[in-house]
Amino acid sequence: MSVKAITNLVTYRGGVGQLSFVLHRMTGLGILLFLVIHVVDTSTVFFFPSLYADAIAIYRSVPFMIGEILLVFSVIYHGVNGVRIAILDLYLTKN
């Protein structure tokens, strides 16, 4: 893939559709990041129990609680927008 093609993919062209596209990608990456952190953190309970206890203490801090709220909104937005895209692609045709 050329640099021009990559630049074209990430360039903001305006409009609701482009904003929806960008937010859908960002929420998807955020959810993926959470899942990776969750799997790595949960695996430490078996190998390093004290490290897991420290991680849980960090997760109870205010920034992580705000992050969990953002995660919930991200999952909701990503799911609803995904259903919207599926409906548009399956049932509505362009003239």
C-alpha positions as CSV (number, residue, x, y, z in Angstrom):
1,M,0.0,0.0,0.0
2,S,1.4,3.3,-1.0
3,V,1.8,6.4,1.2
4,K,-0.8,8.2,-0.9
5,A,-3.3,5.5,-0.3
6,I,-2.7,5.5,3.5
7,T,-2.9,9.3,3.5
8,N,-6.2,9.1,1.6
9,L,-7.6,6.6,4.2
10,V,-6.9,8.8,7.2
11,T,-7.6,12.2,5.7
12,Y,-10.7,13.8,7.1
13,R,-13.1,14.7,4.3
14,G,-15.8,16.2,6.5
15,G,-19.4,15.2,7.0
16,V,-21.2,12.9,9.4
17,G,-20.1,9.7,7.5
18,Q,-16.4,10.5,7.9
19,L,-16.8,11.4,11.5
20,S,-18.7,8.1,12.1
21,F,-15.9,6.3,10.2
22,V,-13.2,7.8,12.4
23,L,-15.0,7.2,15.7
24,H,-15.8,3.6,14.7
25,R,-12.2,2.9,14.1
26,M,-11.1,4.7,17.3
27,T,-13.6,2.9,19.5
28,G,-12.6,-0.4,17.9
29,L,-8.9,0.2,18.7
30,G,-9.8,1.3,22.2
31,I,-11.8,-1.9,22.8
32,L,-9.0,-4.0,21.4
33,L,-6.5,-2.2,23.7
34,F,-8.7,-2.9,26.7
35,L,-9.0,-6.6,25.8
36,V,-5.2,-7.0,25.4
37,I,-4.6,-5.3,28.7
38,H,-7.3,-7.4,30.3
39,V,-5.9,-10.7,29.0
40,V,-2.3,-9.8,30.0
41,D,-3.4,-8.6,33.4
42,T,-5.6,-11.6,34.1
43,S,-2.7,-14.0,33.1
44,T,-0.5,-12.4,35.8
45,V,-2.7,-13.8,38.5
46,F,-1.3,-17.2,37.8
47,F,2.3,-16.3,37.3
48,F,2.7,-13.2,39.6
49,P,0.0,-12.9,42.2
50,S,1.5,-9.9,44.0
51,L,1.8,-8.1,40.7
52,Y,-1.9,-8.8,40.0
53,A,-2.8,-7.3,43.4
54,D,-0.9,-4.2,42.6
55,A,-2.6,-3.9,39.2
56,I,-6.0,-4.2,40.9
57,A,-5.1,-1.4,43.2
58,I,-4.1,0.8,40.2
59,Y,-7.4,-0.1,38.5
60,R,-9.4,1.3,41.4
61,S,-8.0,4.8,40.9
62,V,-10.1,7.6,39.4
63,P,-8.5,7.7,35.9
64,F,-9.1,4.0,35.4
65,M,-12.7,4.4,36.6
66,I,-13.2,7.2,34.1
67,G,-11.6,4.9,31.5
68,E,-14.1,2.2,32.3
69,I,-17.0,4.6,31.7
70,L,-15.5,5.6,28.4
71,L,-15.1,1.9,27.6
72,V,-18.8,1.3,28.2
73,F,-19.8,4.2,25.9
74,S,-17.2,3.0,23.3
75,V,-18.7,-0.5,23.3
76,I,-22.3,0.9,22.9
77,Y,-21.3,3.3,20.1
78,H,-19.3,0.7,18.3
79,G,-22.1,-1.9,18.5
80,V,-24.8,0.5,17.4
81,N,-22.7,2.0,14.6
82,G,-21.8,-1.5,13.4
83,V,-25.5,-2.5,13.3
84,R,-26.2,0.8,11.4
85,I,-23.5,0.0,8.9
86,A,-24.8,-3.6,8.4
87,I,-28.3,-2.3,7.8
88,L,-27.1,0.3,5.3
89,D,-25.0,-2.3,3.5
90,L,-27.6,-5.1,3.4
91,Y,-30.9,-3.3,2.9
92,L,-30.3,0.1,1.4
93,T,-29.0,0.4,-2.1
94,K,-27.5,3.5,-3.7
95,N,-29.2,4.8,-6.9
